[in-house]
């Protein structure tokens, strides 16, 4: 009789339904998060720091296409620093620029990757985190709520009109008090069970995967402080300015050498041929003039 009353009691049924819904919702949310984190983890495992420079377009396209991390990646990508070349000194102690090789890491970030890819952004914001945290409070709150509600209803049913009805109503009051107490026990017990299940599921499904993703993202991108980045940028700018100044200062000498070389190789032979042609024309003109004078003398 008591078991039937417990199973058919509306407050107990409400507590049981809320408990089952909270467990179902939490399992569904954590499994969805774990599935997406596993996909990201597998993708990140295909890349290394040394080859990310050459496969960055592939990395970028996949991250932008993945709706789970696309907005995080777009924000993080704005902090990346790309270097096209590195400044080195040759044997003559002069600055030269060498292209990045597979042994040089040229993608750095001015912010820690963990600032963007962390437990808050990859897990908590992917479901109703506040609702899951409120389930234990809701279940616990149902205990005193339904307990006092049952007691109030039971006291309202007490009938003191005669001895028989009074004894019967008191018996019903005691039974209601027992069920009211069980409501609190079941509510608090379900809250404790839910907390235990929720922590266990999070530790098994989400925690290892989020740690793996954070670790692999941090391994792919080296962190460089904003101050160090500005210093490197200033130093590279000075090196390029010096190279530009040396190039500009060498232009007149190079131009003069080119002109002298052009004159020596092309213009001098042309002028010699021109002078030779003029001399030949001059001789011919003198010959013609001499013939003309001889004709004039005859007449």
ABEGO torsion letter per residue (X at the ends): XAAAAAAABAAAAAAAAAAAAAAAAAAAAAAAAAAAAAAAAAAAAABBAAAAAAAAAAAAAAAAABAAAAAAAAAAAAABBBBABBBBBBAAGBBBBBBBBAABBABBBABBAAAABBAAAAAAAABBAAAAAAAAAAAAAAAAAAAAAAAAAAAAABBAABAAAAAAAAAAAAAAAAAAAAAAAAAAAAAAAAAAAAAAAAAAAAAAAAAAAAAAAAAABBBBBAAAAAAAAAAAAAAAAAAAAAAAAAAAAAAAAAAAAAAAAAAAAAAAAAAAAAAAAAAAAAAAAAAAAAAAAAX
